[in-house]
Amino acid sequence: MKKTKANFERIKGVSVLPQGLEEAGVAELLALGAKAVKPLRRAAAFEADMACFYRLHLQCRLPFRLLREVARFPCDGRESLYSGIQEGLDWERWLHPSMSFRVDVTGTAPGLNHSHYSALQVKNAIVDRQRDIWGQRSSIDLEEPDVCLHVHLDREGGVLSLDGSGGSLHRRGYRAEMGDAPLKENLAAGLIRLSGWTGTTPLVDPLCGSGTLLIEAASLAAGHAPGMNRSFALEGWADFDDDLWREEKERACKRQEQGQFQPMIIGCEQDPSIAKQARNNAEAAGLSHLISIQTGDFRDLQLPEGPGTIVCNPPYGLRIGADQNLEALYGDLGAMVKTQASGWDFWLLSGNAGVTGALRMRASRRIPINNGGLDCRWLHYQVR
Ligand SMILES: C[S@@+](CC[C@H](N)C(=O)[O-])C[C@H]1O[C@@H](n2cnc3c(N)ncnc32)[C@H](O)[C@@H]1O
């Protein structure tokens, strides 16, 4: 196998995470071989060689994005941003005008307080450089760019990074259909991780919607690599190493073939069309053999022999469920858990503290989680 010098070079990277999953994100990076990992706000920094960076793209469950740092430069305004970007990457090698690109900017610097405006400055610096080299420029593609650039600005200056995925990593490719207020796949995977469920006991979601928690749990238990069925921007990078990528894919495949656990995973959904979506999504994820979805009211659900873990994301009454009697729903959910789930762990994502009290149960842990901009709590109840 070809091994170029670049394969062994350590790169600096950042895993961009949902708020509340920073520690879990750190553990995931370490388990997949990343080094010098440390938590940041809504992110984790790491170092990795290229094999590990590829592995993270194929196997990480929690990040939205994985960034590869390519340059750091002083930035105290528009002009230093412009020159920092022009000198930050060998554009002649990395961005031919036939390739499209997109720029995302986070943070601020003096005179650069609006990320949209800063992104425009970055774009101008790049296309001016391209015109100098080739007399032509790339087009911008916000949806499916060939090269996706990320610039972070703060008091210490600017950091230019390449985004390895292009589109967000939460898109695994299995979810053609969605019910009301679906959880993002990476957040659902993170909630399962935080629950400590390892795949050796039954797992039940009594209000499963389009099945995201169930599918991410099954994927974890079966050792599926979430990135196996999608493409990544890094496959078009100037230093992309085809052999190394294939090696990492084979490694992920082997892990999957060995399988891990075959737990019983059960969902319940009262809306027949949403229950059907959940079944279709489980099928598309190649996990329908592990997941059984029942159509009906959770009040009629019979839990399997336990103990096991119940996870759920009931309506909060904010975006959906405003027309329902949520007090009664949470009250009946608490009653079902107390009568049927003695010895089980019960985890509930609460976005409305006002109705969670109707469970009439006392949480032993309350983990703050940001769910699509909503301040939520992942609540743990040990059922006696
Ligand atoms: C917030 S959504 C769950 C979303 C899910 N986590 C996902 O990612 O798709 C809540 C779901 O509970 C279902 N639901 C509401 N009341 C129910 C009941 N009594 N029994 C079963 N399902 C119910 C709703 O139809 C809705 O699909």
Ligand as a Chemical Component Dictionary entry (heavy atoms), coordinates in Angstrom:
data_LIG
# 
_chem_comp.id                   LIG 
_chem_comp.type                 NON-POLYMER 
_chem_comp.pdbx_formal_charge   0 
_chem_comp.three_letter_code    LIG 
# 
loop_
_chem_comp_atom.comp_id 
_chem_comp_atom.atom_id 
_chem_comp_atom.alt_atom_id 
_chem_comp_atom.type_symbol 
_chem_comp_atom.charge 
_chem_comp_atom.model_Cartn_x 
_chem_comp_atom.model_Cartn_y 
_chem_comp_atom.model_Cartn_z 
_chem_comp_atom.pdbx_ordinal 
LIG C1  C1  C 0  -41.600 14.823 19.219 1  
LIG S1  S1  S 1  -42.205 13.494 18.302 2  
LIG C2  C2  C 0  -40.898 12.296 18.380 3  
LIG C3  C3  C 0  -39.875 12.540 17.325 4  
LIG C4  C4  C 0  -38.846 11.430 17.228 5  
LIG N1  N1  N 0  -37.906 11.461 18.329 6  
LIG C5  C5  C 0  -38.107 11.531 15.891 7  
LIG O1  O1  O 0  -36.896 11.804 15.873 8  
LIG O2  O2  O -1 -38.758 11.381 14.855 9  
LIG C6  C6  C 0  -43.420 12.785 19.357 10 
LIG C7  C7  C 0  -44.220 11.660 18.707 11 
LIG O3  O3  O 0  -45.091 11.111 19.705 12 
LIG C8  C8  C 0  -46.256 10.656 19.036 13 
LIG N2  N2  N 0  -47.320 10.495 20.060 14 
LIG C9  C9  C 0  -48.036 11.465 20.692 15 
LIG N3  N3  N 0  -48.893 10.910 21.573 16 
LIG C10 C10 C 0  -48.718 9.555  21.526 17 
LIG C11 C11 C 0  -49.292 8.447  22.216 18 
LIG N4  N4  N 0  -50.238 8.627  23.115 19 
LIG N5  N5  N 0  -48.842 7.198  21.926 20 
LIG C12 C12 C 0  -47.857 7.013  20.989 21 
LIG N6  N6  N 0  -47.298 8.028  20.287 22 
LIG C13 C13 C 0  -47.701 9.283  20.546 23 
LIG C14 C14 C 0  -46.526 11.750 18.020 24 
LIG O4  O4  O 0  -47.359 11.262 16.946 25 
LIG C15 C15 C 0  -45.106 12.118 17.559 26 
LIG O5  O5  O 0  -44.764 11.405 16.392 27 
# 
loop_
_chem_comp_bond.comp_id 
_chem_comp_bond.atom_id_1 
_chem_comp_bond.atom_id_2 
_chem_comp_bond.value_order 
_chem_comp_bond.pdbx_ordinal 
LIG C1  S1  SING 1  
LIG S1  C2  SING 2  
LIG S1  C6  SING 3  
LIG C2  C3  SING 4  
LIG C3  C4  SING 5  
LIG C4  N1  SING 6  
LIG C4  C5  SING 7  
LIG C5  O1  DOUB 8  
LIG C5  O2  SING 9  
LIG C6  C7  SING 10 
LIG C7  O3  SING 11 
LIG C7  C15 SING 12 
LIG O3  C8  SING 13 
LIG C8  N2  SING 14 
LIG C8  C14 SING 15 
LIG N2  C9  SING 16 
LIG N2  C13 SING 17 
LIG C9  N3  DOUB 18 
LIG N3  C10 SING 19 
LIG C10 C11 SING 20 
LIG C10 C13 DOUB 21 
LIG C11 N4  SING 22 
LIG C11 N5  DOUB 23 
LIG N5  C12 SING 24 
LIG C12 N6  DOUB 25 
LIG N6  C13 SING 26 
LIG C14 O4  SING 27 
LIG C14 C15 SING 28 
LIG C15 O5  SING 29 
# 
